[in-house]
Amino acid sequence: MTVAKGFKNMAEQFYMTQEGYEAAKKELEYLQTVKRKEIVDRIAEARSHGDLSENAEYDAARNEQAANEGEIAELEYKVKNAVIIEETDDNSVVHIGSTVTVWDNDLEEEVAYTIMGTTEVDPMKNIISNESPVGAALLRHKKGDKVTVKAPNNFEYQLTIRKID
């Protein structure tokens, strides 16, 4: 389990594990060096084909360049405003980094979620964001607590915390 260290303006915080932070930096470096160069090379190749006004290859490369630059800007911002979460053995309360087993009262099933920062989400593995409705509802609660999840469209449901790892 993990706990955040350091404090910044809440609107600018991106919680990450050290591993997630390193992965974000590596992805950023790849986008800035390898992918950016590949796109520039494609643009140059497309330009060499002549008339740019009807050159789909050129347009596609320019669109890819814009998307790549957007990803770079977003990752730079997240890395700059990252709050690294530290490991802790405290399983008494749900923190970012906790794996929480809950009982869904409506679906009558047990589900385990790992709560991480927004940059490390993987819904296919039940890794959810601390800012998601479920993640936000579970934070700071203890084993045995019943929490109300406020989902979009004013839909609410209850989860009971069975285990915190």
Sequence and secondary structure as in RCSB ss.txt:
>XXXX:A:sequence
MTVAKGFKNMAEQFYMTQEGYEAAKKELEYLQTVKRKEIVDRIAEARSHGDLSENAEYDAARNEQAANEGEIAEL
EYKVKNAVIIEETDDNSVVHIGSTVTVWDNDLEEEVAYTIMGTTEVDPMKNIISNESPVGAALLRHKKGDKVTVK
APNNFEYQLTIRKID
>XXXX:A:secstr
 EEE S   GGG EEE HHHHHHHHHHHHHIIIIIHHHHHHHHHHHHTTS STT HHHHHHHHHHHHHHHHHHHH
HHHHHTEEEEEE    SS  TT EEEEEETTTTEEEEEEEE GGG BGGGTEEETTSHHHHHHTT  TT EEEEE
EGGGEEEEEEEEEE 
